[in-house]
């Protein structure tokens, strides 16, 4: 949990880890936490659609997110294994 704000490209925090230095669980939580944050309505904005979020994940693959996990997550959404 400590490292779920690390970014795959090394620009995250608290330890500026990158790539596979980031524990697998943290790489998974990073993408699921982001999905939830974008999907959920906030007092200052409406939640985004699943399609919008998938596009954001694709653009951030290799930057914010582990590309393998991003692809798996998108596949799970497309296969209706994750029901947003």
C-alpha positions in Angstrom: 0.0 0.0 0.0 2.9 2.3 0.8 4.0 2.4 -2.8 0.7 2.7 -4.7 1.5 6.3 -5.6 4.7 5.2 -7.3 4.7 5.6 -11.1 6.1 3.1 -13.5 8.3 5.8 -15.1 9.9 6.6 -11.7 8.1 10.0 -11.1 5.9 8.9 -8.2 6.3 8.9 -4.4 7.3 8.2 -1.7 10.4 6.4 -2.9 10.6 7.2 -6.6 10.7 3.6 -7.5 10.3 2.6 -11.2 9.3 -0.3 -13.2 9.6 -3.7 -11.5 11.1 -2.0 -8.5 7.5 -1.2 -7.5 6.0 -4.2 -5.7 3.4 -6.1 -7.8 0.6 -5.4 -5.3 1.3 -1.7 -5.5 1.3 -1.7 -9.3 -2.1 -3.4 -9.2 -3.5 -1.0 -6.5 -2.3 2.0 -8.5 -4.5 1.2 -11.5 -7.5 0.1 -9.5 -7.3 3.2 -7.2 -7.0 5.4 -10.3 -10.0 3.7 -11.9 -12.1 4.2 -8.8 -11.1 7.8 -8.4 -11.9 8.7 -12.0 -15.2 6.7 -12.1 -16.6 8.1 -8.8 -18.6 11.3 -8.8 -16.9 14.0 -6.7 -18.4 17.3 -5.4 -16.4 19.1 -8.0 -16.9 16.9 -11.0 -18.9 14.0 -12.5 -17.3 10.6 -12.7 -15.9 9.6 -16.1 -17.3 6.8 -18.3 -15.5 3.5 -18.5 -14.5 4.2 -22.1 -12.9 7.5 -21.1 -11.0 5.8 -18.3 -9.8 3.1 -20.6 -8.4 5.7 -22.9 -6.6 7.4 -20.0 -5.1 4.1 -18.9 -3.9 3.4 -22.4 -2.2 6.9 -22.5 -0.6 6.4 -19.1 0.6 2.9 -19.8 4.4 2.8 -19.4 4.2 6.2 -17.6 1.9 5.9 -14.6 1.0 2.3 -15.0 2.8 -1.0 -15.7 2.0 -1.8 -19.3 1.4 -5.5 -18.6 -1.0 -4.7 -15.8 -2.7 -1.9 -17.8 -3.3 -4.4 -20.7 -4.6 -7.1 -18.3 -6.9 -4.6 -16.6 -8.3 -3.3 -19.9 -8.9 -6.9 -21.1 -10.8 -7.7 -17.9 -13.0 -4.7 -18.5 -13.6 -5.7 -22.1 -14.4 -9.3 -21.1 -16.8 -8.0 -18.4 -14.7 -9.6 -15.7 -14.7 -6.1 -14.1 -18.1 -4.6 -13.9 -17.8 -0.8 -13.4 
